[in-house]
């Protein structure tokens, strides 16, 4: 029997697809171009496959790259995408689900905002953030009783603007089992009235007594908040963020988003100080190649915040002589784990606000560096109140000063009350850091402060708030030039991250993370600088949306 001819013919193979078109080559021209010395005119940039291929005179690059698509920018300034040196991404993305109390100038105004939010969102815990008793006439902490009339049996937890204090109602205290006999936890304080009853204010580690009872986010909710936080940073002109205090669930969410290719900007994740998580992750070799997600180090806490009198000081608070502030964690424990972090090739980032905390951080880092160095420099986060002697040690020891200039302009009105006149000059010593040779890395601490980098630049340059206070600037001898401030948001952060050749610069071989703004940044006033908004943004060579 013959073979069926139709079975003998192999099935037709699909026609091969034509090769994809070559990646677009762009030539960006027409704007003042940022260099390490400042802005230059008449320069252009060629970008291809996510990298900067060439930098030079416009017509010269047009001749040597004839296939490049030319993008003529109508003046303005082209600079590296800003790097947010210190933010809390998931918390930033969670803002839409909480009542916003930032900037409200009286307790009645705050309570009115809470009432309106509660009526519009009647289910679950009432959560919020941003209140600041220093803005209110009496400058005293609120009480659980102030909330109870609005909330009844519905539990409420409202974090202070700095995230280092929580205001809770009686229902939340009851859920957590906090009463007159409840002792202060290690690293925290339960404020109590003259009769020993909890007032409803919990400082630092004491907040955990209540937050441990909050319903956890689902994986999808956590991913959504992370993406929302990253998009909001991208809308401000950031192409990279250092996310401080990433726990195990958030890290897993980041890895899912990275695998799906949906991270809108680059993320350097600093682990929360969970010893088991730290040991597990630091066993991995730190990747040498730049990607959209990398575990960078570990975030440690030494003290609390100045506004809630949790920052650890060398001498008692001027406006509360009975306290020196808090050690949020045992410095000896941080010293041990910082040394492990360095030996593993990763980067310790230590929260230290008060002068005692900064002194201790410098001491323990000096010892840790004797036991093993990393290619990455250790960091101190905030570094707000620092003696002149210790400010000089940052550069000598090779410790990054990771600071948030907008903190100075938000806190200037009440910082003198906390410190008193004898040590006020310790506050926000940016010029001392620079003069001492320290790497200065700028951020915002968002959502504690507005992430807008142009507000940060103006704060660094003037040490004044948007209303021009205080006249002449707060401790004006510590002001920075605009060039120094832009460096701190770009190459300074890149150096702090160990990526000085790839990030924060416009040079051949760097990634094509670029920001264009419509104005000449070198020439405008600080008042105009505060009003600048991003015009166009490229992330890894691809133009990105500036929408949230």
C-alpha positions as CSV (number, residue, x, y, z in Angstrom):
1,X,0.0,0.0,0.0
2,X,1.4,3.4,-0.9
3,X,2.1,6.1,1.6
4,X,-0.5,8.9,1.8
5,X,1.3,11.8,0.2
6,X,-0.3,14.3,2.5
7,X,1.2,12.6,5.5
8,X,4.7,12.5,3.8
9,X,4.9,16.3,3.5
10,X,6.1,18.0,6.7
11,X,3.9,20.8,8.0
12,X,4.8,24.2,6.7
13,X,7.1,26.1,9.0
14,X,6.1,29.6,9.9
15,X,7.9,32.3,8.0
16,X,10.7,33.8,10.1
17,X,9.8,37.2,11.5
18,X,11.7,40.1,10.1
19,X,14.4,41.4,12.5
20,X,13.2,44.1,14.8
21,X,14.2,47.6,13.7
22,X,17.4,48.9,15.3
23,X,16.9,50.6,18.6
24,X,16.2,54.3,18.2
25,X,19.2,56.7,18.6
26,X,18.2,60.0,20.0
27,X,20.2,63.3,19.9
28,X,19.0,65.7,22.6
29,X,20.0,69.3,21.9
30,X,18.9,72.8,22.7
31,X,19.1,72.9,26.5
32,X,21.9,73.9,28.9
33,X,23.7,70.7,29.8
34,X,24.7,69.8,33.4
35,X,28.3,69.0,34.1
36,X,30.2,68.5,37.3
37,X,31.2,72.2,37.1
38,X,27.7,73.4,36.4
39,X,25.7,74.0,33.2
40,X,27.2,74.4,29.8
41,X,25.6,75.8,26.6
42,X,25.9,74.3,23.1
43,X,26.3,70.7,24.2
44,X,24.1,67.7,23.2
45,X,23.7,64.1,24.2
46,X,23.3,61.0,22.1
47,X,21.5,58.1,23.8
48,X,21.1,54.5,22.5
49,X,20.1,51.2,24.1
50,X,19.6,52.8,27.5
51,X,23.0,54.4,27.6
52,X,24.7,57.7,26.9
53,X,26.8,57.1,23.8
54,X,28.3,60.6,23.4
55,X,28.4,64.1,24.7
56,X,29.7,67.0,22.8
57,X,28.9,70.0,20.5
58,X,25.6,69.7,18.8
59,X,26.7,69.8,15.1
60,X,29.6,67.5,15.8
61,X,27.4,64.9,17.2
62,X,24.8,65.3,14.4
63,X,27.6,64.6,11.9
64,X,29.0,61.5,13.7
65,X,25.5,60.1,14.4
66,X,23.5,60.7,11.2
67,X,20.9,58.1,12.0
68,X,20.0,59.8,15.3
69,X,16.5,61.2,15.7
70,X,17.1,64.8,16.8
71,X,15.0,66.1,19.7
72,X,15.3,69.8,19.8
73,X,14.5,71.0,23.4
74,X,13.3,74.6,23.6
75,X,16.0,75.9,25.9
76,X,15.8,75.1,29.6
77,X,18.1,72.7,31.3
78,X,19.0,69.0,30.8
79,X,20.5,67.2,33.8
80,X,20.7,63.7,35.1
81,X,17.5,62.3,36.5
82,X,17.4,63.2,40.2
83,X,18.2,60.5,42.8
84,X,16.0,60.4,45.8
85,X,18.5,59.5,48.5
86,X,16.1,58.7,51.3
87,X,12.4,57.8,51.0
88,X,9.9,55.3,52.2
89,X,8.2,54.2,49.0
90,X,5.3,52.0,50.3
91,X,4.4,54.7,52.8
92,X,4.4,57.3,50.1
93,X,2.1,55.2,48.0
94,X,-0.3,54.6,50.9
95,X,-1.1,58.3,51.3
96,X,-4.3,58.0,49.2
97,X,-5.8,55.6,51.7
98,X,-5.2,57.8,54.8
99,X,-6.3,61.1,56.1
100,X,-3.7,63.8,55.4
101,X,-3.0,66.1,58.3
102,X,0.2,67.8,57.0
103,X,0.5,71.5,57.5
104,X,-2.7,72.0,59.6
105,X,-2.1,74.8,62.1
106,X,-4.4,74.0,65.0
107,X,-5.9,71.0,66.8
108,X,-9.5,72.0,65.8
109,X,-8.4,72.1,62.2
110,X,-6.9,68.7,62.5
111,X,-10.0,67.3,64.2
112,X,-12.2,68.8,61.4
113,X,-10.1,67.1,58.8
114,X,-10.3,63.7,60.7
115,X,-14.1,64.1,61.0
116,X,-14.6,64.7,57.3
117,X,-12.3,61.8,56.3
118,X,-14.0,59.4,58.8
119,X,-17.4,60.2,57.5
120,X,-16.3,59.6,53.9
121,X,-14.4,56.4,54.8
122,X,-16.4,54.7,57.6
123,X,-14.9,51.2,57.5
124,X,-11.8,49.7,59.3
125,X,-9.1,51.4,61.2
126,X,-8.9,55.2,60.8
127,X,-5.4,55.9,59.8
128,X,-3.5,59.1,58.9
129,X,-0.3,60.9,58.9
130,X,1.2,64.4,59.0
131,X,0.1,66.2,62.2
132,X,2.7,68.4,63.9
133,X,1.9,69.9,67.3
134,X,4.8,72.4,66.7
135,X,2.5,74.2,64.2
136,X,-0.3,74.6,66.8
137,X,-0.6,77.6,69.1
138,X,-0.1,75.6,72.3
139,X,2.6,73.3,70.8
140,X,1.4,70.4,73.0
141,X,0.8,66.8,72.1
142,X,-2.9,65.9,71.4
143,X,-4.7,63.3,73.5
144,X,-6.7,60.1,73.0
145,X,-9.6,62.0,74.5
146,X,-9.5,64.5,71.6
147,X,-10.1,61.7,69.2
148,X,-12.6,59.7,71.1
149,X,-15.6,62.0,70.5
150,X,-15.0,61.6,66.7
151,X,-14.2,57.9,66.5
152,X,-16.0,56.1,69.3
153,X,-15.2,52.4,69.3
154,X,-13.5,52.6,65.9
155,X,-9.7,52.3,66.4
156,X,-7.6,55.2,65.2
157,X,-3.8,55.6,64.6
158,X,-2.4,58.8,63.3
159,X,1.3,59.2,62.8
160,X,3.2,62.4,63.4
161,X,4.8,64.1,60.4
162,X,8.2,62.6,61.2
163,X,6.8,59.0,61.6
164,X,8.3,58.7,65.1
165,X,5.2,59.3,67.1
166,X,1.6,58.0,66.9
167,X,-1.6,59.5,68.2
168,X,-4.1,56.8,69.0
169,X,-7.6,56.8,70.6
170,X,-8.9,54.9,73.5
171,X,-10.2,52.1,71.3
172,X,-6.7,51.5,69.9
173,X,-5.1,51.6,73.4
174,X,-7.6,49.0,74.5
175,X,-6.9,46.7,71.5
176,X,-3.2,46.9,72.3
177,X,-3.7,46.4,76.1
178,X,-2.0,49.6,77.0
179,X,-2.9,50.9,80.4
180,X,-1.4,52.7,83.4
181,X,0.7,49.7,84.3
182,X,2.2,49.1,80.8
183,X,5.9,49.7,80.9
184,X,7.8,51.6,78.2
185,X,9.2,49.1,75.7
186,X,12.8,49.2,74.9
187,X,13.5,52.0,72.5
188,X,10.1,53.7,73.0
189,X,8.0,55.8,75.3
190,X,4.3,55.7,76.3
191,X,3.4,59.2,77.3
192,X,1.3,59.4,80.5
193,X,-0.5,62.1,82.4
194,X,0.0,63.2,86.0
195,X,-2.1,60.3,87.1
196,X,-0.2,57.7,85.2
197,X,-2.8,57.2,82.5
198,X,-1.7,56.8,78.8
199,X,-2.4,60.1,77.0
200,X,-2.6,58.5,73.5
201,X,0.9,59.5,72.3
202,X,3.4,56.7,71.6
203,X,7.0,57.4,70.7
204,X,9.1,55.2,68.4
205,X,9.2,51.6,69.5
206,X,6.0,52.1,71.6
207,X,4.1,52.5,68.3
208,X,4.7,48.8,67.6
209,X,2.3,47.9,70.5
210,X,-0.5,49.2,68.3
211,X,0.7,48.8,64.8
212,X,1.2,45.1,65.4
213,X,-2.6,44.9,65.5
214,X,-3.2,46.5,62.2
215,X,-4.6,44.2,59.5
216,X,-1.8,43.4,57.1
217,X,-1.9,44.4,53.4
218,X,-2.5,41.8,50.8
219,X,0.3,41.1,48.3
220,X,-1.7,43.0,45.6
221,X,-2.2,46.0,47.9
222,X,1.5,46.1,48.8
223,X,2.5,46.0,45.2
224,X,0.0,48.7,44.3
225,X,1.3,51.0,47.0
226,X,4.9,50.5,45.9
227,X,4.1,51.2,42.3
228,X,2.1,54.3,43.4
229,X,5.0,55.6,45.4
230,X,7.5,55.0,42.6
231,X,5.2,56.7,40.1
232,X,4.8,59.7,42.4
233,X,8.6,60.0,42.6
234,X,9.0,59.7,38.8
235,X,6.5,62.6,38.5
236,X,8.8,64.8,40.5
237,X,11.8,64.1,38.2
238,X,13.4,61.1,40.0
239,X,14.8,58.2,38.1
240,X,16.3,56.4,41.1
241,X,15.3,56.0,44.8
242,X,17.0,54.7,47.9
243,X,14.1,53.0,49.8
244,X,14.9,52.9,53.5
245,X,13.7,50.1,55.7
246,X,12.3,47.4,53.3
247,X,10.9,44.4,55.2
248,X,10.7,40.9,53.8
249,X,7.2,41.2,52.3
250,X,8.1,44.5,50.6
251,X,11.3,43.0,49.2
252,X,9.3,40.0,47.8
253,X,6.8,42.5,46.3
254,X,9.7,44.4,44.7
255,X,11.1,41.3,43.2
256,X,7.8,40.3,41.7
257,X,7.5,43.8,40.1
258,X,11.1,43.6,38.9
259,X,10.5,40.2,37.3
260,X,7.4,41.6,35.6
261,X,9.3,44.6,34.3
262,X,6.9,47.1,35.9
263,X,9.2,49.1,38.1
264,X,9.0,52.7,36.8
265,X,12.3,53.9,38.2
266,X,15.4,52.3,39.7
267,X,15.3,51.1,43.3
268,X,18.1,50.6,45.8
269,X,16.5,48.7,48.7
270,X,17.9,49.0,52.2
271,X,16.6,46.2,54.4
272,X,14.8,46.8,57.6
273,X,17.0,45.9,60.6
274,X,15.6,42.4,61.0
275,X,18.5,40.2,61.9
276,X,17.2,37.0,60.2
277,X,16.2,38.9,57.1
278,X,19.6,40.6,57.0
279,X,21.6,37.4,57.4
280,X,19.5,35.7,54.7
281,X,19.9,38.5,52.1
282,X,23.5,39.4,52.8
283,X,24.6,35.8,51.9
284,X,23.8,36.8,48.3
285,X,26.6,38.3,46.3
286,X,25.8,41.9,45.6
287,X,25.3,42.3,41.9
288,X,27.9,44.2,40.0
289,X,25.6,45.1,37.1
290,X,23.2,47.9,37.5
291,X,19.6,46.9,37.3
292,X,16.2,48.3,38.2
293,X,16.3,46.6,41.6
294,X,19.2,45.9,43.9
295,X,19.5,45.2,47.6
296,X,22.0,47.8,48.7
297,X,22.4,47.5,52.5
298,X,20.6,47.6,55.9
299,X,18.8,50.5,57.5
300,X,19.5,50.9,61.3
301,X,17.9,53.1,63.8
302,X,19.8,54.7,66.7
303,X,17.4,57.3,67.9
304,X,14.1,59.0,67.3
305,X,13.2,62.5,66.0
306,X,13.8,65.9,67.3
307,X,10.2,67.1,66.9
308,X,8.9,64.4,69.3
309,X,12.0,64.7,71.6
310,X,13.1,61.3,70.7
311,X,16.4,62.3,69.1
312,X,19.2,61.3,71.4
313,X,21.2,64.4,72.7
314,X,24.5,64.7,74.6
315,X,22.8,67.1,77.1
316,X,19.1,67.3,78.1
317,X,16.5,69.0,75.9
318,X,16.3,72.7,76.6
319,X,12.5,72.6,76.6
320,X,12.3,69.3,78.6
321,X,15.3,69.1,80.9
322,X,14.2,65.7,82.2
323,X,15.0,63.8,79.0
324,X,18.0,63.2,76.7
325,X,15.8,61.5,74.1
326,X,15.8,57.8,73.1
327,X,18.1,55.0,72.0
328,X,15.7,53.2,69.7
329,X,18.1,50.3,69.5
330,X,21.1,49.2,71.5
331,X,24.2,50.8,69.9
332,X,26.2,47.7,70.6
333,X,23.8,45.6,68.7
334,X,23.9,48.0,65.7
335,X,27.7,47.9,65.9
336,X,27.7,44.1,65.5
337,X,25.3,44.1,62.6
338,X,26.8,47.1,60.9
339,X,30.1,45.2,60.9
340,X,28.4,42.1,59.4
341,X,26.9,44.3,56.7
342,X,30.2,45.8,55.8
343,X,32.0,42.4,55.7
344,X,29.3,41.1,53.4
345,X,30.0,43.8,50.9
346,X,26.8,45.8,51.6
347,X,26.2,49.2,53.0
348,X,25.0,50.2,56.6
349,X,22.8,53.2,56.7
350,X,22.3,54.4,60.3
351,X,19.5,56.8,61.3
352,X,21.0,59.3,63.7
353,X,19.4,62.7,64.4
354,X,20.7,63.9,67.8
355,X,24.3,64.8,68.5
356,X,24.7,61.8,70.8
357,X,23.3,59.5,68.2
358,X,25.6,60.9,65.5
359,X,28.6,60.6,67.8
360,X,27.8,57.0,68.6
361,X,27.2,56.2,64.9
362,X,30.6,57.5,63.9
363,X,32.2,55.6,66.7
364,X,30.6,52.3,65.9
365,X,31.2,52.7,62.2
366,X,34.9,53.4,62.9
367,X,35.1,50.1,64.8
368,X,33.1,48.2,62.2
369,X,35.3,49.4,59.4
370,X,38.3,48.0,61.2
371,X,36.7,44.5,61.1
372,X,36.0,44.6,57.4
373,X,35.4,47.1,54.7
374,X,32.9,47.1,51.8
375,X,33.4,48.8,48.5
376,X,30.4,50.8,49.5
377,X,30.8,53.7,52.0
378,X,28.7,53.6,55.2
379,X,26.0,56.2,55.6
380,X,24.5,58.2,58.4
381,X,20.9,59.2,57.6
382,X,19.6,62.6,58.6
383,X,22.7,63.8,60.6
384,X,20.7,66.8,61.8
385,X,22.3,67.7,65.1
386,X,26.1,67.2,65.0
387,X,28.9,68.8,66.9
388,X,31.6,70.6,64.9
389,X,34.1,67.9,65.9
390,X,31.9,65.1,64.7
391,X,30.9,66.9,61.5
392,X,34.6,66.9,60.5
393,X,34.8,63.1,61.1
394,X,32.3,62.3,58.3
395,X,34.9,63.1,55.6
396,X,37.8,61.7,57.5
397,X,36.1,58.4,58.1
398,X,34.6,58.2,54.7
399,X,31.0,58.3,56.0
400,X,28.3,59.6,53.7
401,X,26.1,62.4,55.1
402,X,22.7,61.5,53.8
403,X,20.6,64.6,54.6
404,X,17.2,66.1,53.7
405,X,17.5,69.9,53.3
406,X,13.8,70.5,53.6
407,X,13.8,69.3,57.2
408,X,15.8,72.4,58.1
409,X,13.2,74.7,56.6
410,X,10.3,72.8,58.2
411,X,11.9,72.6,61.6
412,X,13.7,76.0,62.0
413,X,11.0,77.7,64.0
414,X,11.1,75.2,67.0
415,X,14.6,73.8,66.7
416,X,16.0,76.6,69.0
417,X,13.5,75.6,71.7
418,X,14.7,72.0,71.7
419,X,18.4,72.8,71.7
420,X,18.9,76.1,73.4
421,X,21.3,78.8,72.3
422,X,24.6,77.1,73.4
423,X,24.4,74.3,70.9
424,X,22.1,75.7,68.2
425,X,25.0,75.9,65.7
426,X,25.1,72.1,65.6
427,X,21.9,72.1,63.6
428,X,22.0,71.0,59.9
429,X,25.7,71.5,59.4
430,X,25.9,71.0,55.6
431,X,28.7,73.4,55.0
432,X,30.8,71.7,57.6
433,X,30.2,68.3,55.9
434,X,31.3,69.7,52.5
435,X,34.3,71.5,53.9
436,X,35.4,68.4,55.7
437,X,35.3,66.4,52.4
438,X,32.2,64.3,53.1
439,X,30.0,62.9,50.3
440,X,26.7,64.8,50.6
441,X,23.6,62.9,49.4
442,X,20.2,64.6,49.3
443,X,16.7,63.2,49.8
444,X,13.4,64.2,51.3
445,X,12.4,61.4,53.7
446,X,9.1,61.3,51.8
447,X,6.3,61.0,52.9
448,X,7.6,62.8,56.0
449,X,8.3,65.8,53.7
450,X,7.4,66.8,50.1
451,X,9.6,64.8,47.7
452,X,9.8,67.8,45.3
453,X,13.5,68.1,44.6
454,X,13.2,71.8,43.6
455,X,11.9,72.6,47.1
456,X,15.0,70.7,48.5
457,X,17.4,72.7,46.2
458,X,15.9,76.0,47.4
459,X,16.1,74.9,51.0
460,X,19.7,74.0,50.7
461,X,20.5,77.3,49.0
462,X,18.5,79.6,51.3
463,X,17.8,77.7,54.5
464,X,14.5,79.6,54.4
465,X,11.0,78.3,54.0
466,X,8.7,79.3,51.2
467,X,7.6,82.3,53.1
468,X,11.2,83.6,53.4
469,X,11.6,82.7,57.1
470,X,13.8,83.2,58.9
471,X,15.2,86.4,57.3
472,X,18.6,85.7,56.0
473,X,18.3,82.0,56.5
474,X,18.6,79.6,59.5
475,X,22.3,79.6,60.4
476,X,23.1,81.0,57.0
477,X,26.8,80.2,57.2
478,X,25.8,76.5,56.5
479,X,24.1,77.3,53.1
480,X,25.2,75.6,49.9
481,X,25.5,76.9,46.4
482,X,23.1,75.8,43.7
483,X,25.8,73.8,42.0
484,X,26.6,72.0,45.3
485,X,23.0,71.2,45.9
486,X,22.4,69.8,42.4
487,X,25.5,67.6,42.8
488,X,24.0,66.3,46.1
489,X,20.8,65.2,44.3
490,X,22.8,63.6,41.4
491,X,26.4,62.6,41.5
492,X,26.6,62.8,45.3
493,X,23.8,60.2,45.6
494,X,25.4,58.1,42.9
495,X,28.7,58.2,44.7
496,X,26.9,57.2,48.0
497,X,25.4,54.2,46.1
498,X,28.7,53.2,44.6
499,X,27.5,54.0,41.1
500,X,29.4,57.2,40.3
501,X,30.2,56.2,36.7
502,X,26.7,55.1,35.8
503,X,24.3,57.3,37.6
504,X,23.9,61.0,38.4
505,X,26.2,62.1,35.6
506,X,25.9,63.0,31.9
507,X,28.9,61.3,30.3
508,X,29.7,58.5,27.9
509,X,28.8,55.1,29.3
510,X,26.4,56.4,32.0
511,X,22.8,55.2,31.9
512,X,20.4,57.5,29.9
513,X,18.4,58.7,32.9
514,X,17.8,62.3,32.1
515,X,15.5,65.2,33.2
516,X,14.6,68.3,31.2
517,X,13.1,71.4,32.7
518,X,11.8,74.4,30.9
519,X,14.0,77.0,32.7
520,X,17.7,77.8,33.0
521,X,18.3,76.4,36.4
522,X,21.6,78.3,36.7
523,X,20.0,81.7,36.5
524,X,16.6,81.7,38.2
525,X,15.9,82.9,41.7
526,X,15.2,80.6,44.7
527,X,11.6,81.8,44.6
528,X,11.3,80.7,40.9
529,X,13.2,77.5,41.7
530,X,10.5,76.4,44.1
531,X,7.9,76.6,41.2
532,X,9.9,74.5,38.7
533,X,8.2,71.3,37.5
534,X,9.7,68.5,35.4
535,X,9.2,68.9,31.6
536,X,10.4,65.6,30.1
537,X,12.0,62.6,31.6
538,X,13.9,59.6,30.2
539,X,14.5,56.4,32.2
540,X,17.0,54.0,30.7
541,X,16.7,55.9,27.4
542,X,13.0,55.7,27.1
543,X,10.8,58.7,27.6
544,X,8.6,58.2,30.6
545,X,5.2,59.6,31.7
546,X,5.3,62.3,34.3
547,X,1.8,61.4,35.4
548,X,1.3,59.9,38.9
